[in-house]
Amino acid sequence: MTGTLYIISAPSGAGKTTLTQALMQTTTNVVMSVSHTTRPPRVNEQEGVDYHFVTEAQFDALIAANAFLEYAGVFKHRYGTSRQWVLDRLQQDQDVILDIDWQGARKIRALMPEAVSIYMLPPSLAVLRERLVKRHQDDQKTIDYRMSEAQKESLHYQEYDYLLINDEFNSTLNQFKSIIVAHRCKVGAQAEKYRLLISDLLGV
């Protein structure tokens, strides 16, 4: 039995990181993929926890070694998903969540069409701007750029399996968890998990 690969994408500031962290605290057997990035760490970010921080040369070497399931440039930096780490966790029957943009999601779906994809939107542009300002991570010019990119990125929401609107946090979290639980209850997954029980009940 193998785990399920989940993709979650959202405009910067929509709250997907906070939502995913809350999901992992309340749902068993779910892990978050830690991407490699050429972006410098922000305050309080930890190596190997938030990201694997690498140089441009190291990133190029990983590309050459075919170490990434996908990689893309976002806001002047590059991000990549470790191929071996993801495959190892899935083989260990863990559900893996990838926090990637629409470009990466498109690549992953081409390689692994069984992946489940989720797009998350903020309730309004005004709320998105407010959240970006409250993060205290970017200057006004960067915030304006992120707002502009948010609309362009979100045009791709129809490529995903599920759409969440992150208005009320607990409600959105429950919807996120429901997607995970429902997928685990699909016939194929349950039949494999309870193979002996079903065999005994049906006498087959």
N, C-alpha and C positions, 0 to 999 in steps of 0.2 A: 504494500500500500504506500502511496506517495502523497505528499501534501499538495496544496493548491497555491499557485502563484497569483497574487493579487496586485494589480496596478492601481495606484491612486495618483491622480493629477489634479492640479488646481492652480489658479493664479497665485503669485506670491502674496502672502498676507491673508489668504482665505481661511487659514487655520488648520490645514491638513496635518501639520506636524503635531500640534497639540492634540488633535482628534485621534491620530494614530497612536500616540503615546498612551492616551486614556484607554483605547481599545486593548492594547497589549497588557495593561494592568488589570483588566477585567475579563479577559478572554484567554483561555488556556491554549497552549501549543501554537502561538502566533509569534513570529519574529520579524524584525524590521531589517531589511538589507541596508548595510552601511556603504554608501557610495564612496568612490575615490573622486577627489576634486583638486583642481589646481587653484581654487579660491583660498585665500589666507583665512585662518580660523578667526571667528568672531569671539568676543569676550564670553567666557564660560564654556565655549565649545571644546570638547575633548577628542583627542586623537583616538580613532578606533571605536568611539561611541557615537559621535555625531557624523563624522566623516573620517576617511583616510586621506590626510592632506599630503599631496605629492607635488613635486616640481613639474614643470612642463616636460622636461627631459624624461622624468620617470613615467609620466603619463604616456609619452610617445613609445617608451619601451614596453609598456603594458599593452598598448595597441598592437605593436609588432608581434608580441607573444600570444595574440588572440585571447587575452585574459578577460575581455569584456563581453558580456552579453549584448550590451549596447553602450554607446557613449554619444554625448552631444555637447554643443556649446550653448551656454545659457548666461546672459548678462556678462559677456566678455571672459567667462571662465569655462572650463570643461568639467564634465561629470561623467563617470562611468560605473557600470554595475558589474561586479565580479561574477564571472561565469561559474567558476568552481564552487564558490561559497554558496550561491543560490542552489545549484544542482545538488550539493551535499545536503543542504537543509531539507530540500524537497524529498530526497531519498530517505531521510530520517523521519518522514511523515510529519514534518512541520509545515504549517502554512507560512508563506513568505510574502511580505508586503514590500513592494517597490514604490518609493516616492520619486516619481520621475515626470518629466514634462511630456507633452503630446508627441514630440519627435521620438523620444525614447520608447514611449508606449506603442507607437506604430511599429517600431523595429521589433519589440518584444512579441507583439501579436503575430508578426510574420514568422518569427522563429518558433513561438510556442502558442499556437492558436487556442489552446485550452485555457490560457490565462484569463482571469476574470478582471475586467477593468471598470474603474469607478472614477467619475469626474465630479469635483465639488466646486460649487459656485458660492460666492458671498451673497447675502440678501439684496445688496445694492452696491453701486459704485461708491456712494458716500460712505457706507460702512467699511468698504475695503480700504479707502483712503484713511479713514480714522484708525483702522487697525495697523496700517503701515506706519502712521505717525506715532502711535503709541508704542511700537516696538523699539523706537529710538536707535535704529540700526542704520538709517540712511538719511542723507541730506535731502533737501527739497527737490533738487534736480533729479536725483535718483528715484525718489518717490513718484515724480511726474512720469518718468520713463517707465517705471513698473506699472503705473496705471494705464499707460498707453498700450504696453505689451499685454496686459491682462485681457483687454478686449480682443486682441488678435488671437491670443492663445485659446480663449474660451469659445471661439468659433468652431473648435474641433470637438466640442462636447458630444456631438452626435456619433462620434466614432466609438464611444464607450458603451459598456453594457448597462451601467447604472449611473444615475445622476442624483447627487445630494445637494441640498441648499443649506449651507451652514448658517442658519439664523439663530435658533435656540440650541445651545451646545448639547444638552442631554438628549434632546430629541434626535439630533443628527447622529450622536453616538449610538443611540439605540437602533437607528436605521442601518448604520454601518455594521453593527454586531449582527443584525438580522440577516444581512447579506451573507456573512460568514456562516452563521448557523444554518440557514436554508441550504446553502451549497453543500454543507457537510451531510445534510439529510437527503440528498439526491439518491436515487435508487442504486446507482453504480457504487457510490461510496459506502452506503449502508450495507449493501449485499456483500461487499468485500470485508467490511469490518465485522459483520455478524454472520460470516459464512457458516460456521459450525452450528450456531443457533438455528439459522434458517434451514440448514440441512436436516437437523433433528426434528424441527417442527413439521417439515414437509415430507420427511421420510425419503429424501433423495440423496 
